[in-house]
Amino acid sequence: MILGEILEKKIKRLEEKKRINSTEVVYDMALNAVKNSRQNLFKEAIVKKNSNLAIIGEFKKASPSKGVILEKFDIQAIHDYYIALGIEAFSVLTEEDFFLGNDKYIKQIKGLSNHAILRKDFIIDFYQIYESVVLGADAILLIVGILGEKLQDFYREATRFKLQPLVEVHNKEELDLALKCDCEIIGINNRDLRTFKTSLEVTKNLKQYIPENKIVVSESGISSIEDLKTLRDLGLDAVLIGEMFMRNINNDSFIQCYKEFRHGGN
């Protein structure tokens, strides 16, 4: 099971990090860093302002199911590409072993842009919340399928440190838990993390159960402009896209079609 392998490796990575900087040390660093946090920036970037979707562009080098997606992973070039596309917010993968991410990418991107940054990783320990603040993230991913009943505690701790959680669900049971915890930003992951199979039907099925006052983001499995049109018509606030953008960074035809979509094309 891929998810089990990811979490096993994540636990080992965290043990290594704690030997260098203890939880207490990183907590104190976060208390100092939070004074300069950009509160509500992520929410303001992705909340629906008109009939268009907000777009969260992901810095994504690889995935467990697809391997390396973008060989030349140039942060500056990807940033400039996203700015040209009019992306509203950034998602930055920091998981090292299966997605080839890196914590340093967040600081690099912050040096280039004022865009809101979501740290996308497998959060299983409060240590990672404090670490995210120190790195300069504005939001973090909390996966209900991993945290379960611990979601409420992680949600409270993240918001206490002015991080906005994107709370990810994949089925009705997980959604019910997220709503029970009164989570504000709900991410519907079209990918089953246990099989890595994707279907936009997941978003279609779950959207109907989410109250109007929540911000809804569709994640994963978005591979075409037609998919974007389908999700737009569902009335979502935003979508999170990585692979489609990474594979088309030098595709002028795709870029033109995408810009036409963003500017009101049918």
C-alpha positions in Angstrom: 0.0 0.0 0.0 1.6 3.3 -1.1 0.1 5.4 1.6 1.4 3.1 4.3 4.9 3.3 2.8 4.7 7.1 2.6 3.6 7.4 6.3 6.3 5.0 7.4 9.0 7.0 5.7 7.5 10.2 7.0 7.7 9.0 10.6 11.4 8.2 10.1 12.0 11.6 8.5 10.4 13.3 11.5 12.6 11.4 13.9 15.7 12.6 12.0 14.5 16.2 12.1 13.7 16.1 15.8 17.3 14.9 16.5 18.5 18.2 14.9 15.8 20.5 16.3 13.4 19.3 19.0 9.7 20.0 19.0 10.2 22.5 21.7 12.8 24.4 19.7 10.7 24.5 16.5 7.7 25.5 18.6 9.6 28.5 19.9 10.7 29.4 16.4 7.1 29.2 15.2 6.0 31.5 18.0 8.5 34.1 16.8 7.7 33.6 13.1 4.0 33.8 13.5 4.3 37.5 14.4 5.0 38.1 10.7 2.4 35.7 9.3 0.2 36.8 6.4 -3.2 35.9 8.0 -6.1 34.9 5.7 -4.0 35.3 2.5 -4.8 31.8 1.2 -8.5 32.1 1.9 -8.8 35.4 0.2 -6.9 34.1 -2.8 -9.2 31.2 -3.5 -12.7 32.2 -2.4 -15.0 32.6 -5.4 -15.3 36.3 -6.5 -17.1 35.7 -9.8 -18.2 32.8 -12.0 -14.6 31.7 -12.6 -12.7 29.1 -10.6 -9.7 30.2 -8.6 -6.6 28.2 -9.6 -4.0 26.8 -7.2 -0.9 25.9 -9.2 1.3 23.2 -7.7 5.0 22.9 -7.8 5.2 19.2 -8.4 8.2 17.3 -9.6 7.1 13.7 -9.2 4.4 11.4 -7.8 4.4 7.7 -6.6 2.1 6.7 -9.5 3.7 8.7 -12.3 7.3 8.9 -11.3 9.2 12.1 -12.4 6.8 14.5 -14.1 9.1 17.4 -14.8 12.8 16.6 -15.1 14.0 20.2 -15.2 12.4 21.4 -12.0 13.3 25.1 -12.1 11.5 27.0 -9.4 12.0 30.4 -11.1 10.7 29.1 -14.5 7.7 27.4 -12.9 6.9 30.5 -10.9 7.1 32.7 -14.0 4.9 30.3 -15.9 2.3 30.4 -13.2 2.4 34.2 -13.0 1.8 34.3 -16.8 -1.2 32.0 -16.4 -2.7 34.2 -13.7 -2.6 31.6 -10.9 -4.2 32.8 -7.7 -2.2 30.7 -5.2 0.6 28.2 -5.0 0.7 24.6 -3.6 4.2 23.4 -2.8 5.0 19.7 -2.3 7.6 19.2 0.4 7.4 15.4 0.8 10.9 14.2 -0.1 10.8 10.5 -0.8 7.8 9.8 -3.1 7.1 13.3 -4.5 10.7 14.6 -4.5 9.7 17.7 -2.8 11.8 19.9 -0.5 11.1 22.4 2.4 13.5 24.9 0.8 11.1 25.4 -2.2 8.7 27.4 0.0 11.4 29.9 0.9 12.6 30.1 -2.7 9.1 30.9 -3.9 8.5 33.4 -1.1 11.5 35.2 -2.4 9.9 35.5 -5.8 6.3 36.3 -5.1 3.7 37.5 -2.6 1.2 34.7 -3.6 -0.3 32.6 -0.9 1.5 29.3 -0.4 -0.1 26.0 0.7 2.4 23.5 2.1 1.3 20.2 0.8 2.7 17.2 2.8 1.5 14.4 5.0 0.9 16.1 8.3 0.9 13.6 11.1 2.7 15.5 14.0 2.3 19.0 15.5 6.0 19.4 14.8 5.1 19.9 11.1 2.6 22.6 11.9 5.3 24.6 13.7 7.7 23.8 11.0 5.3 25.1 8.3 5.0 28.4 10.2 8.8 28.7 10.3 9.1 27.9 6.6 6.7 30.7 5.8 3.6 28.8 4.5 0.2 30.5 4.7 -1.8 27.2 4.7 -1.3 23.5 5.2 -3.0 20.3 4.0 -4.7 18.2 6.6 -5.8 14.8 5.3 -8.9 13.4 7.1 -8.1 9.9 5.9 -4.9 10.0 7.8 -5.8 12.1 10.9 -9.2 10.7 11.6 -10.6 11.8 15.0 -7.3 13.8 15.6 -8.4 16.3 12.9 -10.0 18.7 15.4 -6.8 19.0 17.4 -4.6 19.5 14.4 -7.1 22.0 12.9 -7.1 24.1 16.2 -3.4 24.1 16.5 -2.9 25.1 12.9 -5.3 28.0 13.1 -3.8 29.0 16.5 -0.6 29.6 14.5 -2.5 31.5 11.8 -2.2 28.7 9.2 -5.3 28.1 7.1 -5.9 24.4 6.8 -7.1 22.9 3.5 -9.0 19.9 4.9 -8.9 17.0 2.4 -11.6 14.4 2.1 -12.3 11.6 -0.3 -15.6 10.1 0.9 -18.8 11.0 2.8 -17.6 9.7 6.1 -14.5 11.9 5.9 -16.6 14.9 4.8 -18.9 14.4 7.7 -16.0 14.5 10.1 -14.6 17.7 8.5 -18.0 19.4 8.8 -18.4 18.2 12.4 -15.1 20.0 13.1 -16.5 23.1 11.3 -13.6 23.2 8.9 -13.8 26.3 6.6 -11.9 25.1 3.5 -12.8 21.7 2.2 -10.6 20.0 -0.4 -12.2 17.1 -2.3 -9.4 14.7 -3.4 -10.5 12.9 -6.5 -7.6 10.4 -5.9 -8.0 7.5 -3.6 -4.7 7.6 -1.6 -4.8 3.9 -1.0 -5.1 2.9 -4.7 -4.1 6.2 -6.3 -7.0 5.9 -8.8 -8.7 9.1 -9.7 -12.2 10.1 -10.8 -13.9 13.5 -10.9 -17.1 11.7 -9.9 -15.8 12.0 -6.3 -16.1 15.8 -6.5 -19.5 15.6 -8.2 -20.8 13.2 -5.5 -19.5 15.1 -2.4 -20.2 18.7 -3.5 -23.9 18.3 -2.9 -23.4 17.7 0.8 -21.2 20.7 1.5 -22.9 23.9 2.9 -22.8 27.0 0.8 -20.7 28.9 3.4 -17.7 26.6 2.9 -14.9 27.1 0.5 -14.7 24.0 -1.8 -11.5 23.0 -3.7 -11.3 20.0 -6.1 -7.9 18.3 -6.2 -6.2 15.7 -8.4 -7.2 14.0 -11.6 -7.7 17.2 -13.5 -6.1 16.6 -16.9 -7.8 18.8 -19.5 -9.6 22.1 -20.1 -12.8 20.1 -20.4 -12.3 18.9 -16.8 -11.9 22.5 -15.7 -15.2 23.4 -17.4 -16.9 20.4 -15.7 -15.7 21.5 -12.3 -16.5 25.2 -12.9 -20.1 24.3 -13.7 -20.4 22.5 -10.4 -20.0 25.8 -8.6 -16.7 25.1 -6.9 -14.5 27.9 -5.5 -11.2 26.6 -6.7 -9.2 23.7 -8.1 -5.7 22.5 -7.3 -3.6 21.4 -10.3 -0.1 20.0 -10.5 0.6 17.4 -13.2 -1.4 19.0 -16.0 0.5 22.3 -15.6 3.8 20.6 -15.2 3.4 18.5 -18.3 2.4 21.6 -20.4 4.9 24.2 -19.2 6.3 24.6 -22.8 3.1 23.8 -24.7 2.0 27.0 -26.4 -1.3 25.4 -27.6 -2.3 24.4 -24.1 -1.4 27.7 -22.6 -3.5 29.5 -25.2 -6.5 27.2 -24.6 -6.1 27.7 -20.8 -6.0 31.5 -21.1 -9.1 31.4 -23.3 -10.9 29.4 -20.6 -9.8 31.8 -17.9 -11.1 34.8 -19.9 -14.6 33.4 -20.3 -14.2 30.9 -23.1 -16.8 28.1 -23.1 
